[in-house]
């Protein structure tokens, strides 16, 4: 599973609880996208970023410039 390279968010383990209180294991997966990101030094790199970091503006998306 991928993890957010900005905040380090990963898969978490938990339990699914039924109406009769039975407990079964489950996974909570982060909403991670692979994006082209512009790094502070100006280079462009593909990284995994969770949507929470993307919405908070912690990364800058790299925009493709079409060739003329």
Secondary structure, 3 states (H helix, E strand, C coil): CCCCCCCCCCCEEEEEECCCCCEEEEEECCCEEEEEEECCCCCEEEEEEEHHHHHHCCCEECCCCCCC
